[in-house]
Amino acid sequence: MNEQPTPGTASANQPSRLGTAAERHALIMAVVSAGLVLAVGALLALVLRPTGGLRLTLALIAVGGAWLVWNRSLSKVRRRKKLLAAPFPVEWEAVLHRDVAFFRALPDEQKTRFRNELKIFLGEKMITGIRTTIDTRTRVLVGASAVIPIFGFPSWEWDQISEVLVYPSRFGEDFSLDGEGSRNILGMVGSGAMNRIMILVKPDLVQGFKNAADKRNVGVHEFAHLVDKSDGVVDGLPAVGLDREAIGPWVELVRRKMQEISDSESDINAYALTNEAEFFSVVSEYFFERPGLMKQKHPELFAMLQKVFRQDLGSRLQDIRREMTAGPKKFGRNSPCPCGSGKKFKKCCLRKME
């Protein structure tokens, strides 16, 4: 959960899950599953000892069942190949260039992988507006929020989530916009009946990318919770990026940093004091929004988060600083469209974004 607080290292150049790794896993599962169906059919044939037409029927059922299992096992790969084969939407490109400094600072080959990850996430997950419309900008920023924290994990699968609900304003702990309780929550990862569902507040989502220097990004915050949850529990111990030997030092580092915040000796958002899980998500926002500042003020924490997310932001600080200094890209109506179509912005992506 992310509420408005009251006052008071591996490279991303690795092979992507979108290609050989996912296909190899799917193929293995297809072979194993189809083989099991055929094995069951053969076992039944030995036990029942069918003759004539019954033998043929049993053989056809076994072969047909194996084919269905094979086809189903490979359907995800085929669907992803279709998604990746489609042209990258020009209006998505404009949003990335205008609003996502993380994307703009990437080398060209990594920009291509970012686009592919975005295609997969938005092609497989539901983005639903609750009393608000899901425009192109909102949709792309939700996807970018998901891609940024897992960009160092090419084999990552977002199995912990199936749908993102986008609210028009902050909400209460009962998920309602009309409840009597606090309406100060701007993002939440659901549990129980809301399991596999995330809620984001549209204005706060947009603001998180609009101001790339404030160390706050509610989209990254909530998806960081799901990175934390990869081991089954949201507890501030992101086991996916920490080996067993690193857990002890991480726990001690968190304790010290929380004490610094409590003593008003830190620039980390005080909401991090809520618990260890919120600490992890808050410092994740800081890490991706202001990596240079974190490296300067919290070098040990910065180094640890590079290991957690397997992203070497330290080697790209100059590019990130350049994009942050430049701020959101502004395109005049008559400027060349950032998508590279060769058309004027007003006759291309601007029209699709309005």
C-alpha positions in Angstrom: 0.0 0.0 0.0 1.1 3.6 -0.6 -0.5 6.4 1.3 0.3 10.1 1.4 2.3 10.4 4.6 1.2 12.8 7.2 3.8 15.6 8.0 6.1 14.5 10.7 23.8 -6.2 -10.3 23.4 -7.7 -13.3 23.0 -5.9 -16.6 19.7 -5.6 -18.4 21.4 -6.7 -21.6 20.7 -10.4 -20.8 18.5 -12.5 -23.2 14.9 -11.7 -22.7 12.2 -13.9 -21.4 10.2 -12.9 -24.5 12.3 -15.2 -26.7 14.2 -18.4 -26.2 13.8 -18.8 -22.4 10.0 -18.7 -22.5 9.8 -20.9 -25.6 12.2 -23.5 -24.1 10.2 -23.7 -20.9 6.9 -23.9 -22.8 8.3 -26.6 -25.1 9.5 -28.7 -22.1 6.2 -28.4 -20.4 4.4 -29.4 -23.7 6.6 -32.4 -24.2 6.2 -33.5 -20.5 2.4 -33.0 -20.5 1.8 -34.7 -23.8 4.1 -37.5 -22.8 2.1 -38.1 -19.6 -1.2 -38.3 -21.5 0.3 -40.8 -23.9 1.7 -42.8 -21.0 -1.7 -42.9 -19.3 -3.2 -44.1 -22.6 -0.6 -46.8 -22.9 -1.1 -47.9 -19.3 -4.9 -48.2 -19.9 -4.3 -50.3 -23.0 -2.1 -52.7 -20.9 -4.7 -52.9 -18.2 -7.9 -53.2 -20.3 -6.3 -55.1 -23.2 -8.9 -53.7 -25.7 -9.5 -55.3 -29.0 -10.7 -54.1 -32.4 -12.7 -50.9 -32.4 -12.1 -50.2 -28.7 -8.4 -50.4 -29.2 -8.6 -47.8 -32.0 -10.9 -45.6 -30.0 -8.6 -45.6 -27.0 -5.6 -44.8 -29.2 -7.4 -41.9 -30.8 -8.4 -40.5 -27.4 -4.8 -40.7 -26.2 -3.3 -39.1 -29.3 -6.1 -36.4 -29.4 -5.6 -35.7 -25.7 -1.8 -35.4 -26.1 -2.3 -33.0 -29.0 -4.7 -30.8 -27.0 -2.3 -30.6 -24.1 0.6 -29.8 -26.5 -1.4 -27.1 -28.2 -2.6 -25.6 -24.9 1.0 -25.6 -23.5 2.3 -23.6 -26.4 -0.6 -21.2 -26.7 1.2 -18.6 -24.5 4.3 -18.6 -26.7 2.2 -18.2 -29.8 0.2 -15.3 -28.3 3.4 -13.5 -27.2 4.9 -14.0 -30.7 1.8 -12.4 -32.2 2.0 -9.5 -29.7 5.7 -8.9 -30.5 5.2 -9.1 -34.2 2.8 -6.2 -34.2 4.2 -2.7 -34.8 4.9 -0.8 -31.6 2.1 1.8 -31.3 3.3 5.2 -32.2 1.2 6.9 -29.5 2.9 4.6 -26.9 6.3 5.7 -28.2 5.3 9.4 -27.7 4.3 8.8 -24.1 7.6 7.0 -23.4 9.6 9.9 -24.9 7.6 12.5 -23.1 7.1 11.0 -19.7 9.5 8.2 -18.9 13.0 9.4 -18.2 14.1 5.8 -17.4 13.3 4.8 -20.9 14.9 7.8 -22.5 18.2 7.2 -20.7 18.4 3.6 -22.0 20.8 2.6 -24.9 18.9 1.9 -28.2 19.1 -1.9 -27.9 17.6 -1.8 -24.3 14.9 0.6 -25.5 13.8 -2.2 -27.9 13.6 -4.7 -25.0 11.7 -2.1 -22.9 9.2 -1.8 -25.8 8.8 -5.5 -26.0 8.3 -5.9 -22.3 5.6 -3.2 -22.4 3.9 -5.0 -25.3 3.7 -8.2 -23.3 2.5 -6.7 -20.1 -0.2 -4.6 -21.7 -1.2 -7.4 -23.9 -1.6 -9.9 -21.1 -2.9 -7.8 -18.2 -6.2 -6.0 -17.8 -6.1 -2.2 -17.1 -9.6 -1.2 -16.0 -10.8 2.3 -15.2 -13.1 2.8 -12.2 -15.2 5.9 -12.8 -12.5 7.1 -15.1 -11.3 6.5 -18.7 -8.1 4.6 -19.5 -6.4 6.9 -22.1 -3.2 6.0 -23.9 -1.0 7.9 -21.4 -2.4 6.2 -18.4 -2.2 2.7 -20.0 1.4 3.2 -21.0 2.5 4.6 -17.6 0.9 1.6 -15.8 2.9 -0.7 -18.1 6.1 1.4 -17.6 5.6 1.2 -13.8 5.7 -2.6 -14.2 8.7 -2.8 -16.6 11.1 -0.5 -14.7 11.6 -2.5 -11.5 11.9 -5.9 -13.3 14.1 -4.7 -16.2 17.0 -6.6 -14.7 15.1 -9.9 -14.6 14.7 -11.0 -18.3 12.9 -14.2 -17.2 10.4 -12.4 -15.0 6.7 -13.3 -15.2 4.0 -11.2 -13.6 2.1 -14.1 -12.2 1.3 -12.2 -9.0 -1.1 -9.9 -10.9 -3.9 -10.2 -13.4 -5.5 -6.7 -13.4 -4.8 -3.1 -12.5 -7.7 -0.9 -11.4 -7.2 2.8 -12.0 -9.2 5.1 -9.7 -9.9 8.8 -10.4 -9.0 9.9 -6.9 -7.6 8.6 -3.6 -9.6 6.0 -1.8 -10.2 4.4 1.7 -9.1 1.2 3.2 -12.3 -0.5 2.0 -11.2 0.3 -1.6 -14.3 2.5 -1.9 -14.3 6.1 -3.3 -17.4 6.8 -1.3 -16.5 5.3 2.1 -16.5 7.2 5.3 -13.0 6.2 6.3 -9.6 7.7 5.2 -9.4 8.5 1.5 -5.7 9.1 1.5 -4.5 6.0 -0.2 -3.0 6.4 -3.7 -2.0 2.9 -4.5 -2.5 -0.7 -3.1 -1.7 -4.3 -3.9 -4.8 -6.3 -3.1 -5.1 -9.4 -0.9 -7.8 -11.8 0.0 -10.7 -11.2 -2.3 -8.6 -8.6 -4.1 -5.7 -10.9 -4.7 -3.9 -10.5 -8.0 -5.4 -7.0 -8.3 -3.6 -3.7 -8.0 -5.2 -0.3 -7.5 -3.5 2.9 -8.7 -4.8 6.5 -8.6 -4.7 8.1 -12.0 -3.5 11.7 -11.0 -0.8 10.3 -8.7 0.4 7.8 -11.3 0.8 10.6 -13.9 2.4 12.9 -11.3 5.0 10.3 -10.4 6.3 10.3 -14.0 5.7 14.0 -14.6 8.1 15.0 -11.8 11.1 12.7 -12.2 13.1 14.4 -9.4 10.8 14.1 -6.4 11.8 10.6 -5.4 8.2 9.5 -5.6 6.5 7.2 -8.1 3.4 5.4 -7.0 3.4 3.0 -9.9 7.0 1.9 -9.2 6.1 1.8 -5.5 3.3 -0.7 -5.9 5.1 -2.9 -8.4 8.1 -3.0 -6.1 5.7 -4.6 -3.6 5.1 -7.4 -6.1 8.8 -7.9 -6.6 9.0 -8.2 -2.8 6.0 -10.7 -3.0 7.8 -13.0 -5.5 8.7 -15.3 -2.6 5.0 -15.4 -1.5 5.0 -12.7 1.1 5.3 -8.9 1.2 7.8 -8.5 4.0 10.5 -6.2 2.8 12.8 -9.1 2.0 13.0 -9.3 -1.8 14.4 -12.8 -2.0 14.3 -12.7 -5.8 17.3 -10.3 -5.8 19.0 -11.3 -2.6 20.9 -14.5 -2.0 20.9 -16.0 1.5 24.2 -14.5 2.5 22.9 -10.9 1.7 19.7 -11.2 3.8 21.4 -10.5 7.1 23.2 -7.4 5.9 20.0 -6.1 4.2 18.0 -6.5 7.4 20.7 -4.6 9.4 20.9 -1.9 6.7 17.1 -1.4 6.8 17.2 -1.2 10.6 19.9 1.5 10.5 18.2 3.5 7.8 14.8 3.4 9.5 16.5 4.7 12.7 18.1 7.6 10.7 14.6 8.5 9.3 13.2 8.3 12.8 15.9 10.6 14.1 15.2 13.1 11.2 18.7 12.5 9.8 17.6 11.2 6.4 15.9 12.5 3.3 14.1 9.2 2.7 10.3 9.7 2.9 9.1 9.1 6.4 6.4 6.8 5.1 9.2 4.2 5.0 8.8 3.9 8.8 5.4 2.2 8.4 7.1 -1.2 8.2 9.9 -3.1 6.4 7.7 -3.7 3.3 6.9 0.0 2.9 10.5 0.8 3.5 11.5 -1.4 0.5 9.0 0.2 -1.8 9.8 3.8 -0.7 13.5 3.3 -1.3 12.8 1.6 -4.6 11.0 4.8 -5.7 14.1 6.8 -4.6 16.4 4.4 -6.4 14.7 4.7 -9.8 13.8 8.3 -9.6 17.0 9.8 -8.1 19.8 7.2 -8.4 22.6 9.8 -8.5 21.3 11.4 -5.3 20.9 8.1 -3.5 24.4 7.0 -4.5 25.7 10.3 -3.0 23.6 10.2 0.2 23.1 6.5 0.8 25.9 4.7 -1.1 25.5 1.4 0.8 21.7 1.3 0.2 22.3 2.2 -3.5 24.8 -0.6 -3.9 22.4 -3.1 -2.2 19.4 -2.0 -4.4 21.5 -2.5 -7.5 22.0 -6.1 -6.4 18.3 -6.5 -5.5 17.0 -5.2 -8.9 20.0 -6.5 -10.8 20.3 -3.1 -12.5 23.6 -1.2 -12.8 22.2 2.3 -12.7 25.6 3.5 -11.5 27.0 3.1 -14.9 24.2 5.1 -16.5 24.0 8.0 -14.0 25.2 10.6 -16.6 22.5 9.6 -19.1 19.8 9.5 -16.3 20.9 12.9 -15.0 20.8 14.3 -18.5 17.2 13.2 -19.0 16.1 14.3 -15.6 17.6 17.8 -16.2 15.9 18.0 -19.5 12.6 17.2 -17.9 9.5 15.9 -19.8 9.9 16.2 -23.5 7.8 18.9 -24.9 6.6 18.6 -28.5 5.2 21.5 -30.5 2.3 20.8 -32.7 4.5 21.3 -35.7 7.5 19.4 -34.4 8.6 16.1 -35.9 6.7 13.3 -34.2 9.0 11.5 -31.6 7.8 8.2 -32.9 9.9 8.6 -36.0 7.1 8.4 -38.5 8.3 11.5 -40.3 4.9 13.3 -39.8 4.3 16.4 -37.7 3.4 15.7 -34.1 -0.1 17.3 -34.6 -0.9 14.9 -37.4 0.4 11.8 -35.7 0.8 10.9 -32.0 -0.8 14.1 -30.7 -4.1 13.2 -32.3 -4.0 9.7 -30.9 -3.1 10.9 -27.4 -6.0 13.4 -27.1 
